[in-house]
Amino acid sequence: MSADAPARAAEAIEPGVADPDTGPGGTLAAGFRRILAARRVAGPSRIADLRADPAAARAAQKRFVALFAGAPDARARVAPDRPRGRIALIRVTRRETAPGAGTAVFVHGGGFVFHDVETFLPLITRLAAETGRTIIAPDYPKAPECDPAALVAALVDAVEDAARAAAAAGRGPVRLIGDSVGAAVVLRAARDRLDAMAPPLDLINPMLDLDGTRPSASHAAYGTGHLLEAGHLDWFRELTAAGFGSGFRPLDFGPADFARLGPIALWSAACDPLADEAGAFAEAAGAAGHPVRRVVLPAVPHDFGLFAAAVPEAEAAVGVLCAGLRDGPAAARAPSAPAEEATP
């Protein structure tokens, strides 16, 4: 990818400018439209089938993503780390050492049902190679086979333990990265366990309406035919509502909650059903005077990072994400400044 590709991607749309033929986030990249057409040919992914046999649906999803994901980045090495309770951890480091680059704990998404660290390795190894950061990634058991409340508790324990271990070993600075439902996990760990450390937070396509009580324009526009389907998302929210309980609702955070968090960056796909959740969270953080930055990534849907090898716009979006993580802590923004920026 050329050095100016992310800048060109930024020019593709301005945040908030609607395409009349698609939705409020603009037009989905042609490469993703081809991938979605291939998935339709392969047969629809029915929510009834997922509920009846989640293991089979999970395996089919993994095979589909592997057709487009590419290989892990050869500039990084992958090794098991010490398990934290029930959670296996994977350590990813750049082969060429980068002293002082720090550590990131990365919790992948998939609604607690889909994906694993192996599926995310092309993205995680790219992040490690580009930023120099050591990345610790929990490889966790999945719902519904695993009780959602027990899963959330084990993940929060693992994130806290990994962050504290890195800091104690002098492998800081530490930051937390959460993708989709993983964003809710790192928020929970940061607010309730790591508030004294206040690590910067990077939330990628965050799932923050955990019980589905906030209908949005992005959900209506992109909930069908944009990788993350509304029927699946509704079931994921049943699981996350059970997993996090009624006392944790990120979209209801106020000044006292934000005061316990480090600076926040939100990396939001424009054509994502969850896009408005990122926008609402950024607005709430800004209203509380909290340092927050929201970056809108044009022409890509939820899970864009898994398709960077196949779609130029996804590759450009991953380049933007790498640059943001490489440049240090999540950028602070004055409360009076707009929370959303054109992207890169």
VEXDO-944565 format. One record per residue (C-alpha): x, y, z; residue number from 1; residue in three letters. Coordinates in Angstrom, 2 decimals, always signed. Each point is the difference from the previous one (the first is absolute). Last residue first. Layout:
BEGIN
@x X	y Y	z Z	nr NUM	rest ala $
...
//
This chain:
BEGIN
@x -7.82	y +8.71	z +7.13	nr 344	rest pro $
@x -2.94	y +1.07	z +0.93	nr 343	rest thr $
@x -2.20	y +2.94	z +0.45	nr 342	rest ala $
@x -0.46	y +0.81	z +3.65	nr 341	rest glu $
@x -2.70	y -0.57	z +2.57	nr 340	rest glu $
@x +0.06	y +1.30	z +3.56	nr 339	rest ala $
@x -0.28	y +3.62	z -1.07	nr 338	rest pro $
@x +2.03	y +2.36	z +2.18	nr 337	rest ala $
@x -1.49	y +1.57	z +3.15	nr 336	rest ser $
@x +1.15	y -2.85	z +2.21	nr 335	rest pro $
@x +3.60	y +0.48	z -1.15	nr 334	rest ala $
@x +1.38	y -3.11	z -1.59	nr 333	rest arg $
@x +2.53	y -2.40	z +1.45	nr 332	rest ala $
@x +1.60	y -2.45	z -2.39	nr 331	rest ala $
@x +0.13	y -3.63	z +1.01	nr 330	rest ala $
@x +3.47	y -0.56	z +1.33	nr 329	rest pro $
@x +2.90	y -0.37	z -2.43	nr 328	rest gly $
@x +0.41	y +0.48	z -3.74	nr 327	rest asp $
@x +0.26	y -3.69	z -0.76	nr 326	rest arg $
@x -3.60	y -0.73	z +0.93	nr 325	rest leu $
@x -1.30	y +2.73	z -2.30	nr 324	rest gly $
@x +2.31	y -1.04	z -2.82	nr 323	rest ala $
@x -1.09	y -3.61	z +0.29	nr 322	rest cys $
@x -3.68	y +1.00	z -0.07	nr 321	rest leu $
@x +0.50	y +2.15	z -3.09	nr 320	rest val $
@x +1.81	y -2.86	z -1.74	nr 319	rest gly $
@x -2.83	y -2.34	z +0.99	nr 318	rest val $
@x -2.41	y +2.39	z -1.72	nr 317	rest ala $
@x +2.16	y +0.05	z -3.14	nr 316	rest ala $
@x +0.06	y -3.80	z -0.12	nr 315	rest glu $
@x -3.78	y -0.02	z +0.44	nr 314	rest ala $
@x -0.34	y +2.44	z -2.90	nr 313	rest glu $
@x +2.27	y -2.19	z -2.13	nr 312	rest pro $
@x -2.14	y -3.13	z +0.57	nr 311	rest val $
@x +1.46	y -3.54	z +0.02	nr 310	rest ala $
@x +2.98	y +0.06	z +2.37	nr 309	rest ala $
@x -1.76	y +2.45	z +2.32	nr 308	rest ala $
@x -2.97	y -2.33	z +0.51	nr 307	rest phe $
@x +0.16	y -0.80	z +3.72	nr 306	rest leu $
@x +0.51	y +3.65	z +0.91	nr 305	rest gly $
@x -3.32	y +0.95	z -1.62	nr 304	rest phe $
@x -1.87	y -1.89	z +2.75	nr 303	rest asp $
@x -2.93	y +2.48	z -0.16	nr 302	rest his $
@x -0.29	y +1.68	z -3.37	nr 301	rest pro $
@x +2.37	y +2.09	z -2.17	nr 300	rest val $
@x -0.60	y +2.92	z -2.39	nr 299	rest ala $
@x +1.49	y +2.67	z +2.26	nr 298	rest pro $
@x +1.75	y -0.42	z +3.36	nr 297	rest leu $
@x -1.42	y +2.46	z +2.53	nr 296	rest val $
@x +2.50	y +1.03	z +2.70	nr 295	rest val $
@x -1.40	y +1.05	z +3.37	nr 294	rest arg $
@x +2.26	y +1.73	z +2.53	nr 293	rest arg $
@x -0.56	y +0.38	z +3.69	nr 292	rest val $
@x +1.57	y +1.84	z +2.94	nr 291	rest pro $
@x -2.81	y +0.29	z +2.59	nr 290	rest his $
@x -1.84	y +3.27	z +0.60	nr 289	rest gly $
@x -3.20	y -1.86	z +0.94	nr 288	rest ala $
@x -1.71	y +1.30	z -3.15	nr 287	rest ala $
@x +2.92	y -1.37	z -2.01	nr 286	rest gly $
@x -0.41	y -3.44	z +1.53	nr 285	rest ala $
@x -3.74	y +0.02	z -0.66	nr 284	rest ala $
@x +0.55	y +1.12	z -3.61	nr 283	rest glu $
@x +2.60	y -2.70	z -0.58	nr 282	rest ala $
@x -2.35	y -2.63	z +1.44	nr 281	rest phe $
@x -2.83	y +1.13	z -2.27	nr 280	rest ala $
@x +2.26	y -0.11	z -3.06	nr 279	rest gly $
@x +1.32	y -3.45	z +0.82	nr 278	rest ala $
@x -3.55	y -1.24	z +0.45	nr 277	rest glu $
@x -0.96	y +1.67	z -3.29	nr 276	rest asp $
@x +2.53	y -2.14	z -1.87	nr 275	rest ala $
@x -1.32	y -3.31	z +1.38	nr 274	rest leu $
@x -1.89	y -1.01	z -3.17	nr 273	rest pro $
@x +3.31	y +0.57	z -1.83	nr 272	rest asp $
@x +0.44	y +1.76	z -3.33	nr 271	rest cys $
@x +2.23	y +2.85	z +1.26	nr 270	rest ala $
@x +2.34	y -2.28	z +1.91	nr 269	rest ala $
@x +0.88	y +1.59	z +3.36	nr 268	rest ser $
@x +3.36	y +0.26	z +1.71	nr 267	rest trp $
@x -0.73	y +1.55	z +3.41	nr 266	rest leu $
@x +2.88	y +1.54	z +1.95	nr 265	rest ala $
@x -0.29	y +0.46	z +3.76	nr 264	rest ile $
@x +2.24	y +1.67	z +2.55	nr 263	rest pro $
@x +0.24	y -1.86	z +3.33	nr 262	rest gly $
@x -3.07	y -0.97	z +2.00	nr 261	rest leu $
@x -1.14	y +0.56	z +3.60	nr 260	rest arg $
@x -1.15	y +3.57	z -0.67	nr 259	rest ala $
@x -2.14	y -1.37	z -2.84	nr 258	rest phe $
@x -2.18	y -1.87	z +2.48	nr 257	rest asp $
@x -0.46	y +2.98	z +2.33	nr 256	rest ala $
@x -0.75	y +2.29	z -2.95	nr 255	rest pro $
@x -2.84	y -2.19	z -1.27	nr 254	rest gly $
@x -0.21	y -3.38	z -1.70	nr 253	rest phe $
@x -3.47	y -0.95	z -1.25	nr 252	rest asp $
@x +1.24	y -1.20	z -3.40	nr 251	rest leu $
@x +2.49	y -2.22	z +1.85	nr 250	rest pro $
@x -2.74	y -1.99	z +1.79	nr 249	rest arg $
@x +1.31	y -2.10	z +2.87	nr 248	rest phe $
@x -2.37	y -0.53	z +2.93	nr 247	rest gly $
@x -2.57	y -2.11	z -1.87	nr 246	rest ser $
@x +2.24	y -3.02	z -0.34	nr 245	rest gly $
@x +3.17	y -0.28	z -2.08	nr 244	rest phe $
@x -0.40	y -3.57	z -1.23	nr 243	rest gly $
@x -3.79	y -0.20	z -0.14	nr 242	rest ala $
@x -0.24	y +3.25	z -1.96	nr 241	rest ala $
@x +2.94	y -1.19	z -2.11	nr 240	rest thr $
@x -1.73	y -3.28	z -0.87	nr 239	rest leu $
@x -3.34	y +1.56	z -0.94	nr 238	rest glu $
@x +1.99	y +2.61	z -1.89	nr 237	rest arg $
@x +1.71	y -2.70	z -2.06	nr 236	rest phe $
@x -3.46	y -1.33	z -0.85	nr 235	rest trp $
@x -1.13	y +3.38	z -1.31	nr 234	rest asp $
@x +3.26	y +0.38	z -1.90	nr 233	rest leu $
@x -0.54	y -3.31	z -1.76	nr 232	rest his $
@x -3.45	y +1.07	z -1.16	nr 231	rest gly $
@x +1.27	y +3.44	z -1.01	nr 230	rest ala $
@x +2.80	y -1.38	z -2.18	nr 229	rest glu $
@x +3.63	y +1.05	z +0.38	nr 228	rest leu $
@x +1.52	y -0.57	z -3.46	nr 227	rest leu $
@x -1.73	y +2.99	z -1.69	nr 226	rest his $
@x -2.99	y -1.66	z -1.67	nr 225	rest gly $
@x -2.64	y +0.94	z +2.56	nr 224	rest thr $
@x +0.55	y +2.06	z +3.14	nr 223	rest gly $
@x +1.66	y +2.80	z -1.97	nr 222	rest tyr $
@x -2.67	y +2.67	z -0.40	nr 221	rest ala $
@x -2.23	y -0.79	z +2.98	nr 220	rest ala $
@x +2.96	y -0.56	z +2.34	nr 219	rest his $
@x +1.64	y +3.19	z -1.28	nr 218	rest ser $
@x -3.19	y +2.00	z +0.58	nr 217	rest ala $
@x -0.19	y -1.13	z +3.60	nr 216	rest ser $
@x -2.16	y -1.94	z +2.45	nr 215	rest pro $
@x +1.37	y +0.28	z +3.56	nr 214	rest arg $
@x -1.38	y -2.79	z +2.22	nr 213	rest thr $
@x +2.10	y -2.78	z -1.49	nr 212	rest gly $
@x +1.20	y -1.47	z +3.30	nr 211	rest asp $
@x +3.72	y +0.67	z -0.32	nr 210	rest leu $
@x -0.22	y +3.28	z -1.88	nr 209	rest asp $
@x +3.80	y +0.32	z +0.08	nr 208	rest leu $
@x +1.28	y -2.23	z -2.80	nr 207	rest met $
@x +3.13	y +1.84	z -1.10	nr 206	rest pro $
@x +1.13	y +0.13	z -3.62	nr 205	rest asn $
@x +3.59	y +0.15	z +1.30	nr 204	rest ile $
@x +0.44	y +1.48	z +3.49	nr 203	rest leu $
@x +3.50	y +1.22	z +0.86	nr 202	rest asp $
@x +0.38	y +0.78	z +3.69	nr 201	rest leu $
@x +2.90	y +1.78	z +1.70	nr 200	rest pro $
@x +0.92	y -1.57	z +3.34	nr 199	rest pro $
@x -1.38	y +1.67	z +3.14	nr 198	rest ala $
@x +2.38	y -1.75	z +2.47	nr 197	rest met $
@x -2.08	y +1.00	z +3.05	nr 196	rest ala $
@x -3.19	y -0.88	z -1.92	nr 195	rest asp $
@x +1.26	y -3.50	z -0.80	nr 194	rest leu $
@x -2.64	y -2.23	z +1.58	nr 193	rest arg $
@x -3.50	y +1.47	z -0.38	nr 192	rest asp $
@x +0.37	y +2.59	z -2.74	nr 191	rest arg $
@x +2.80	y -1.59	z -2.00	nr 190	rest ala $
@x -1.21	y -3.59	z +0.33	nr 189	rest ala $
@x -3.56	y +0.92	z -0.96	nr 188	rest arg $
@x +1.19	y +2.14	z -2.91	nr 187	rest leu $
@x +2.26	y -2.84	z -1.13	nr 186	rest val $
@x -2.94	y -2.41	z -0.06	nr 185	rest val $
@x -2.36	y +2.45	z -1.71	nr 184	rest ala $
@x +2.57	y +0.52	z -2.76	nr 183	rest ala $
@x +0.35	y -3.77	z -0.38	nr 182	rest gly $
@x -3.65	y +0.01	z -1.10	nr 181	rest val $
@x +1.20	y +1.75	z -3.20	nr 180	rest ser $
@x +3.82	y +0.07	z +0.15	nr 179	rest asp $
@x +1.66	y +1.09	z +3.22	nr 178	rest gly $
@x +3.50	y +1.41	z +0.36	nr 177	rest ile $
@x +1.49	y +0.80	z +3.41	nr 176	rest leu $
@x +3.20	y +1.99	z +0.53	nr 175	rest arg $
@x +3.10	y -0.63	z +2.08	nr 174	rest val $
@x +3.11	y +2.19	z +0.07	nr 173	rest pro $
@x +1.54	y -2.25	z +0.93	nr 172	rest gly $
@x +2.10	y -3.16	z -0.07	nr 171	rest arg $
@x +1.67	y +0.77	z +3.34	nr 170	rest gly $
@x -0.87	y -3.41	z +1.45	nr 169	rest ala $
@x -2.50	y +1.51	z +2.42	nr 168	rest ala $
@x -1.76	y +1.86	z -2.83	nr 167	rest ala $
@x -0.26	y -3.13	z -2.15	nr 166	rest ala $
@x -1.27	y -2.06	z +2.95	nr 165	rest ala $
@x -2.58	y +2.66	z +0.87	nr 164	rest arg $
@x -1.39	y +0.06	z -3.54	nr 163	rest ala $
@x -0.06	y -3.80	z -0.31	nr 162	rest ala $
@x -1.71	y -0.42	z +3.39	nr 161	rest asp $
@x -2.64	y +2.63	z -0.72	nr 160	rest glu $
@x -0.77	y -1.39	z -3.44	nr 159	rest val $
@x -0.17	y -3.57	z +1.34	nr 158	rest ala $
@x -2.30	y +0.91	z +2.89	nr 157	rest asp $
@x -2.30	y +1.90	z -2.38	nr 156	rest val $
@x -0.04	y -3.03	z -2.29	nr 155	rest leu $
@x -0.83	y -2.42	z +2.82	nr 154	rest ala $
@x -2.86	y +2.17	z +1.26	nr 153	rest ala $
@x -1.38	y +0.47	z -3.50	nr 152	rest val $
@x +0.10	y -3.77	z -0.65	nr 151	rest leu $
@x -1.63	y -0.87	z +3.34	nr 150	rest ala $
@x -2.84	y +2.41	z -0.79	nr 149	rest ala $
@x -0.34	y -1.37	z -3.56	nr 148	rest pro $
@x -0.15	y -3.68	z +1.06	nr 147	rest asp $
@x +2.21	y -1.93	z -2.43	nr 146	rest cys $
@x -1.73	y -2.14	z -2.62	nr 145	rest glu $
@x -1.99	y +3.10	z -0.97	nr 144	rest pro $
@x +2.56	y +1.44	z -0.15	nr 143	rest ala $
@x +3.65	y -0.41	z -0.89	nr 142	rest lys $
@x +3.22	y -0.95	z +1.74	nr 141	rest pro $
@x +2.74	y +2.68	z +0.00	nr 140	rest tyr $
@x +3.20	y +0.65	z -1.87	nr 139	rest asp $
@x +1.18	y +3.10	z +1.90	nr 138	rest pro $
@x +2.41	y +2.12	z -2.07	nr 137	rest ala $
@x +3.20	y +1.53	z +1.36	nr 136	rest ile $
@x +1.60	y +2.38	z -2.48	nr 135	rest ile $
@x +3.61	y +1.12	z +0.30	nr 134	rest thr $
@x +0.21	y +3.40	z -1.62	nr 133	rest arg $
@x +2.35	y +0.73	z -2.90	nr 132	rest gly $
@x -2.78	y +1.99	z -1.67	nr 131	rest thr $
@x +0.06	y -1.36	z -3.55	nr 130	rest glu $
@x +1.07	y -3.57	z +0.80	nr 129	rest ala $
@x -2.26	y -0.34	z +3.03	nr 128	rest ala $
@x -3.02	y +1.40	z -1.86	nr 127	rest leu $
@x +0.70	y -2.23	z -2.99	nr 126	rest arg $
@x +0.31	y -3.02	z +2.29	nr 125	rest thr $
@x -3.39	y +0.84	z +1.51	nr 124	rest ile $
@x -1.70	y +0.47	z -3.37	nr 123	rest leu $
@x +1.25	y -3.19	z -1.68	nr 122	rest pro $
@x -0.41	y -1.78	z +3.37	nr 121	rest leu $
@x -3.72	y +0.77	z +0.37	nr 120	rest phe $
@x -1.26	y -3.41	z -1.17	nr 119	rest thr $
@x +2.61	y -1.71	z +2.18	nr 118	rest glu $
@x -1.10	y +2.12	z +2.98	nr 117	rest val $
@x -3.54	y -1.36	z -0.20	nr 116	rest asp $
@x -3.17	y +0.81	z -1.89	nr 115	rest his $
@x -3.73	y -0.36	z +0.71	nr 114	rest phe $
@x -2.28	y -0.31	z +3.04	nr 113	rest val $
@x +1.08	y +2.63	z +2.58	nr 112	rest phe $
@x -1.55	y +2.52	z -2.41	nr 111	rest gly $
@x +2.93	y -0.50	z -2.36	nr 110	rest gly $
@x +2.56	y +2.39	z +1.41	nr 109	rest gly $
@x +3.67	y -0.20	z +0.92	nr 108	rest his $
@x +1.54	y +1.18	z +3.26	nr 107	rest val $
@x +3.44	y +1.61	z -0.51	nr 106	rest phe $
@x +2.28	y +0.79	z +2.97	nr 105	rest val $
@x +2.65	y +2.44	z -1.19	nr 104	rest ala $
@x +3.59	y +0.20	z +1.16	nr 103	rest thr $
@x +2.70	y +2.63	z -0.22	nr 102	rest gly $
@x +2.07	y +1.50	z -2.80	nr 101	rest ala $
@x +2.85	y +0.66	z +2.44	nr 100	rest gly $
@x +2.52	y -2.10	z -1.86	nr 99	rest pro $
@x -1.12	y -1.02	z -3.50	nr 98	rest ala $
@x +1.47	y -3.41	z -0.79	nr 97	rest thr $
@x +0.08	y -1.27	z -3.55	nr 96	rest glu $
@x -2.02	y -3.21	z +0.16	nr 95	rest arg $
@x -3.09	y +1.97	z +1.04	nr 94	rest arg $
@x -1.85	y -1.67	z +2.81	nr 93	rest thr $
@x -3.25	y -1.96	z +0.34	nr 92	rest val $
@x -0.86	y -1.74	z +3.27	nr 91	rest arg $
@x -3.05	y -2.30	z +0.10	nr 90	rest ile $
@x -1.96	y -0.49	z +3.20	nr 89	rest leu $
@x -2.18	y -2.94	z +0.99	nr 88	rest ala $
@x -2.88	y +0.93	z +2.30	nr 87	rest ile $
@x -1.35	y -2.27	z +2.73	nr 86	rest arg $
@x +2.29	y +1.48	z +2.65	nr 85	rest gly $
@x +2.53	y +2.29	z -1.68	nr 84	rest arg $
@x +2.14	y -2.19	z -2.24	nr 83	rest pro $
@x +3.74	y +0.80	z -0.26	nr 82	rest arg $
@x +0.76	y +1.10	z -3.55	nr 81	rest asp $
@x -0.11	y -2.09	z -3.16	nr 80	rest pro $
@x +2.16	y +1.18	z -2.90	nr 79	rest ala $
@x -0.36	y +2.04	z -3.18	nr 78	rest val $
@x +2.80	y +1.79	z -1.83	nr 77	rest arg $
@x -0.36	y +3.17	z -2.04	nr 76	rest ala $
@x +1.60	y +1.20	z -3.26	nr 75	rest arg $
@x -1.59	y -2.95	z -1.81	nr 74	rest ala $
@x -3.42	y +1.65	z +0.23	nr 73	rest asp $
@x -2.64	y -2.72	z +0.39	nr 72	rest pro $
@x -1.37	y -1.30	z -3.30	nr 71	rest ala $
@x -2.92	y +1.26	z -2.06	nr 70	rest gly $
@x -3.51	y +0.65	z +1.30	nr 69	rest ala $
@x -2.08	y -0.70	z -3.10	nr 68	rest phe $
@x -0.69	y -3.74	z -0.15	nr 67	rest leu $
@x +0.74	y -0.25	z +3.73	nr 66	rest ala $
@x -3.15	y +2.03	z +0.72	nr 65	rest val $
@x -2.17	y -2.71	z -1.57	nr 64	rest phe $
@x +1.71	y -2.86	z +1.82	nr 63	rest arg $
@x -0.43	y +1.79	z +3.34	nr 62	rest lys $
@x -3.67	y +0.66	z -0.69	nr 61	rest gln $
@x -0.56	y -3.68	z -0.79	nr 60	rest ala $
@x +1.73	y -1.05	z +3.22	nr 59	rest ala $
@x -2.13	y +2.39	z +2.06	nr 58	rest arg $
@x -3.20	y -1.21	z -1.67	nr 57	rest ala $
@x +0.94	y -3.59	z +0.83	nr 56	rest ala $
@x +0.80	y +0.86	z +3.62	nr 55	rest ala $
@x -3.15	y +2.12	z +0.35	nr 54	rest pro $
@x -2.31	y -2.90	z -0.92	nr 53	rest asp $
@x -3.67	y +0.81	z +0.61	nr 52	rest ala $
@x +0.52	y +3.70	z +0.78	nr 51	rest arg $
@x +2.10	y +0.52	z -3.10	nr 50	rest leu $
@x -2.42	y -1.96	z -2.17	nr 49	rest asp $
@x -2.95	y +2.09	z +1.21	nr 48	rest ala $
@x +2.03	y +3.17	z -0.60	nr 47	rest ile $
@x +0.32	y -0.94	z -3.64	nr 46	rest arg $
@x +3.30	y +0.50	z -1.81	nr 45	rest ser $
@x -1.20	y +0.15	z -3.59	nr 44	rest pro $
@x +1.56	y -2.28	z -2.59	nr 43	rest gly $
@x +3.37	y -0.10	z -1.76	nr 42	rest ala $
@x -1.46	y +2.23	z -2.72	nr 41	rest val $
@x -0.94	y +2.58	z +2.63	nr 40	rest arg $
@x +3.53	y -0.13	z +1.39	nr 39	rest arg $
@x +1.45	y +0.59	z -3.43	nr 38	rest ala $
@x -2.26	y +3.03	z -0.45	nr 37	rest ala $
@x +1.20	y +1.32	z +3.36	nr 36	rest leu $
@x +3.61	y -0.34	z -1.12	nr 35	rest ile $
@x -0.78	y +1.81	z -3.26	nr 34	rest arg $
@x -1.71	y +2.85	z +1.88	nr 33	rest arg $
@x +3.05	y +0.13	z +2.26	nr 32	rest phe $
@x +2.28	y +0.56	z -2.96	nr 31	rest gly $
@x -2.34	y +2.65	z -1.37	nr 30	rest ala $
@x +0.43	y +2.10	z +3.13	nr 29	rest ala $
@x -3.20	y +0.80	z +1.90	nr 28	rest leu $
@x -1.47	y +3.40	z -0.83	nr 27	rest thr $
@x -0.65	y +2.69	z +2.60	nr 26	rest gly $
@x -0.31	y +0.00	z +3.78	nr 25	rest gly $
@x -3.59	y +1.24	z +0.15	nr 24	rest pro $
@x -1.28	y -2.77	z -2.24	nr 23	rest gly $
@x +0.07	y -1.57	z -3.44	nr 22	rest thr $
@x -1.49	y +1.54	z -3.13	nr 21	rest asp $
@x -0.36	y +3.54	z +1.37	nr 20	rest pro $
@x +3.64	y +0.09	z +1.10	nr 19	rest asp $
@x +0.03	y +1.90	z +3.27	nr 18	rest ala $
@x +2.66	y +2.49	z +1.11	nr 17	rest val $
@x +0.43	y -0.41	z +3.77	nr 16	rest gly $
@x +3.73	y -0.54	z -0.15	nr 15	rest pro $
@x +1.53	y +1.29	z -3.24	nr 14	rest glu $
@x +0.47	y -2.61	z -2.64	nr 13	rest ile $
@x +2.78	y -1.33	z -2.24	nr 12	rest ala $
@x +2.52	y +2.62	z +1.13	nr 11	rest glu $
@x +1.10	y -2.03	z +2.97	nr 10	rest ala $
@x +0.81	y -2.93	z -2.26	nr 9	rest ala $
@x +2.40	y +2.23	z -1.90	nr 8	rest arg $
@x +1.77	y +0.86	z +3.25	nr 7	rest ala $
@x +0.20	y -3.69	z +0.90	nr 6	rest pro $
@x +1.55	y -0.72	z -3.42	nr 5	rest ala $
@x +2.66	y +2.72	z +0.32	nr 4	rest asp $
@x +2.85	y -2.30	z +1.03	nr 3	rest ala $
@x -0.70	y -2.46	z -2.79	nr 2	rest ser $
@x -1.37	y -3.41	z +0.88	nr 1	rest met $
//
